Amino acid sequence: MNDLEAFRATVEHRRGRILFHASFVPDLKRRVVEHIGTEDFGQYFGMSWGAGVGMKWPEGLAGPDYSRYWENETLPEGTTINGDGVAMVPSGFYHFWGYVSPLRNATSLAELESYPFVDQSGWDCSHMAPAVERAHAAGQYTVVWVGHMYETAWQIRGYEPFLMDMIERPAWAEAMLDREFRNDLVRATAYARAGVDMIHCGDDVANQNAMMFNPDTWRSMMLSRWRQVWQAAKEIHPGIKIWYHSDGNIEAIVPDLIEAGVDILNPVQPECLDLDRLYRRFGERVCFDGCIGTQTTMPFGTPEEVRARVKEVIAKYGQRGGLFVSPTHVLEPDVPIANIEAFADACREFGREP
């Protein structure tokens, strides 16, 4: 099976070759490259991420000017302003950042509604359908990132202010969510028209034990918007698959996600969820992507334990398709390279076509 055939078998819950992948923080990536002698992890390890087919920033289009939000601010050395106007402060610890939110001190709804915004609805996407055709001809499936909604909203507004808005000033929270919703909808429908196989999206809405806020609030404010995005994409391209990411214990909302259109759930953390119970309840209705713990197995297990865990996951959740195997987060510097080798070796061995 090539990757496209394996992808289609997986999402149709048919057992074929099981696809697997992993990502690395820069420090670990550098050491892995030194160890294996190449940056081509797909070729060396057999990992598969799909071919990216994204929107292109129009030539000559200037981004929003966020300078007025930082005129009187003293920001730490090394701080940069990202594409949403959020100040990214180096934490000194690998890939982690501190956020300084430009609207954290906003005093009116008008300030939120007038925040600079790039409308992507008029962008030229004519390059995408030919790119999908080329990928398919090469035996690759295609994948694109649609975006966050809640996460980007709170990063611009401020974490605590946004959570308080949800309770005390819901119109403010919804104004921020609508800002993200509009472009998520534009991107998702453009990708659907291009024939993309899978769109990635998501928000971290849970901690280790439970949702970070009332599930009914999430349903009203976030799921209602995501449902519109996913259903609009599927109306255009019924075969498109929705991949949704949230860390933590999201068992309470898995039925809602499936009902709204999610096909692939990531990262399915074994430290937070009872995977056996989740599979019994939903294994025929949703695919898993993940299941290999980055808080346990990958950093602290032996290579033999990594191998055993991969074998167990494939045996339990992958015999009828519906499984992509991956660590449940980017691999951190404390993950031994021997464990990465063991992970890939076991995925190739136990994930081969039956």
N, C-alpha and C positions, 0 to 999 in steps of 0.2 A: 504493500500500500504506500502511495505517496502521501504527503501531509494532507492534501485536500481530501483524498479518499478517507484517510484516518479521521479527519475532523468530521466529515459527514457521517461516518459510522458512529462516532462518539455521540454527537448531538441527537442522532436518531435512536440512541440506546441499542446499538448493535455492537457486538464485540469485534474489534479489529486491533490494529496496533495502537497502543495507548501513547498519546502524546504527553510530553513532560517538558518542564522549563524551570528556570531559576534566574534570579537577578542578584546583583552583588553591590554592596557599597563600594565607593572608589578604591579605598585601601585594599579591600579583599580582592577586588577585580584585578588590581595591579599585580598582586601576588599570585593569583591564579594564572594570569597571562605569563608571568615569568616562569611559572612551574610547567605549563603545557606548551609554551612557545608560540601561541597564537591567540588572537582575539576572536577567532571564529568558533564560538562555543557550540554553534549548531553542528558544524562539521566534526569537531573533536568529541563532544559529549553526545551528540544526537538530539540536542534540545530543539524545540520548535516554538516560536512565538507568533507565527503567521507573518504575512507581508503587510507592512503599513501602507495605507492609502489615505493621506490626510488632505485637508484643505490647505491652500496656499495663500499666504498674505499677499494681497494685491500690490503689484509694483507701484511705488510712489505714494502709497497710503501711509501717512504718519500715524503713529500710535497716540493715544490720549496723553495730554500733558497733566501730570499729577503733581507738578512742582509746587503748586500753591498749598498743597496739603502738608508740605514739609518745610515751608519757608522759615518758620521760627523754631524748628526742632533741632536738637543736637543728638545725632544718631551715632552709635558706636562705630569705630573704624571697621571698614570692610562691609558695612551695610549696603545692600543694593535694593532698588525698587523693582518689584516684579511687574509682569504685564497687567496685573490688576491694580497696581498702585500701592501694594502692601510692602512695607519695609521688611526686608529679610536680614535678620541679624545673625552673624555667625555665632554658633554656640560653643565652638571649640571641640565638639564631639562628633566627628565623622559627618554623617549626612543630616544631622539634626539642625534646625533653625529656630530662632526666636522670631515671633511675629510682632510688628507694631502696626496696628490697624488705623488707616487714615480716617475712618469715621467713628472712632471710639468715643469721641467727645461731641458727637452730633447732638443738637438740641431740637431739631425739627424734622418732620417727615420730608419736607422740601429739600433738605440737605441730602437725604438718602436718594430721593428721586432724581436729583440733578447731578449725581455722581457720574463722572465720565464713563462712557460705555461704547464699545465697538459693536456696531450692528453688522453681523455677518450675512444678513439675508441677501445682499446683492452681489456676493462674491462669485467669481467664475469658478465653477467646479467641473468644467468640461474635461479636465485631464483625468478624472477619477475613474470613470467607467472603462476607458482603455487600459488603465493601470490594473483594474480588477481582471480584465480579460487576459492581460499578459501574465499575471500571477497564476490564474487558473490554468493557462496553457503550460506553465512551468510546474504544475502540480502543487501549488501553494494555496492555502486559504488566506483570506484577507481580514484584517482587523484594524479598527480605528478607535481612538479615544474621543468620546463625546464630551465628558466633563463631569465635574461635581455640581452640586447645587447648594446643599447645606454647608459644606466645608468652605467653599469660596465665599459664600455669604458671610459666615462668621469671621473669616479672615479679614474681610474688608471692614466689617462693622465692629469687630472685637468679640472675643469669645463670650465673656460674661455679659457685655451689653446685648449681644444677640439673644442669648438665653433669656435674659430679662425681658427683652422685647417680645419674645414668644408668649410670655405670661401677661405682661402689663400693657404692651403696645403691639398687639398682633399685626396691625396694619403696617407697622415698621418692618417687622420680620418678613411679612409677605412681600413688601416692596423689594427687599433685598433678594428674596428667592425668585421673584418674577424676573429680576435682572438676569439671573443665571438661566432660568427656564427658557427665556426667549432664544438665547443662542444655543442651548442644548437642543431645542426643538429644530432650529435651523440646521445644525450639524447632523443630527440623527436622520432627518428626512433627506438631506443631500446625500448622505452615505447610502441610504436605502435606495434612492434613485440610481446610484452608481452600481448597485448590486453587491455591495460589501457583504461578507459572510457573517461578521460578528462586530457588534459595537460594545466597547467597554465604557462603563460609567460606575458611579457609586459615591457613597458618603460613609464615613465612619460614624455610626449612630449608636454604638453600644460599647460598654466597657467589658471587663472580664466576666462580670456576673449577670448583667442585665442591660436593657436599653438605658441610654443616658437621659431620656425624658419619657414622658407618658406616651405609650404607643399610639393612643388616639390623637395626640398632638402631631406625631410623625405622620400618621395617616392623613390628617387634614392638611397639613402644611407641605409635606414633602412627597409622600406617595401620590397624592392627587396630581401633582405636577409631573412626576416621573411617569405615571400611567399614561398621561397624554403624549409624552415624548415617545414611549415605547409603542403605544398603539398606533400613533401616526406613522412610525417607521414600518410597522408590520402591515399596515394598510397598503403601503406602497410596495413593499417587498416581503411577502408573507414568510419567506424562508430565512429572513435575517434573524440572528440569534442575539439575545440580550445577556450580556455578562455583567453581573452586579457585584461590587465589592463593598463589604463592610467588615472590619475587624470586630472581634468580641462576640458576645452571646446574643445572637439575633434570632434565636429559635422562635420567640413570640411573634415575629413578623414574617417568617418564611412563608406561611400560607398566603399572606397578603402579596408578597413579592411574586410568587408563582401566579396568583390570580391576575396580577397586573401585567404579566408578560415576561418575567425573568425566566431565562432558560438555563443559565449557568451561574452557580453561586460560588463566590470566592471570598475569603480563603478557607473557610470551614475549619476553624481553629480547634484542634483536639483538646487544647488546654481550657477552652471555654464552652465547648459543646459536646454533648453525647452523640458522637457520630453514628454509632449503631442505631440509636433511636431515631436520629434524623433521617438515616437511610431507610429504615423501616417505614417511616411516615411519608417520605417524599422522594425516595430514590427512583421511582418510575416517572416522576413528573419534573425533575430538575437534575441537571448535571452538577457534579462537584468538581471544583478546581482548587487544589490545595491538599490539605489533610496531613502534611508532613510538618510537624511542629518546629517553629523557630525559637520557641522558648524552652524547648526540651531536647528533642531528638537531634536536630542539626548541630547545635553548639556543644551539647553535653553528652551525647551518645557516642559509643564507639563505632567504627565503620561497620562492624558486624550488626550492631543494633540499628543503624541506619538502614542497612540492607534488609534486616528482618521487618522493619516498619514499612518499607516500601512494598515488600512482598505481601504483608498483611493487608495493607490498604487496597492493593490491586485485587487480592483474593476476595475481600469483603465487598468492595464497592465498584469493581470494574469488570466483573465477569459478563455483564450484559451491556457493556458500553457505559456511557454517562459519566466518565471519569477522565479528568486531566490531572496528572500528578505534579505537584509543585510544593516547595516550602511555602509556609503561610505568610511570609513577608520577605522583603529583601534580606539577603544573608549578610550578617554583621561580621566585624573583624574577628570575633572569637570562634567562628566556625572553622574547624580544621579542614585543610584542603583534602585530606584523606576522606573526610565525610562527604565532600562534594563528589569525589570520584566514586565513592560507594553508592551514593544516591543515583548518579547517572548509570553506573553499571547495573544496578538492580532494576532501574526503570527499563533499560534496554532488554535485560534478560526476562523479567517477569511480565513486561508489557508487550512482548512480541505477539504477532498474530497467532491465534490458536491453531 
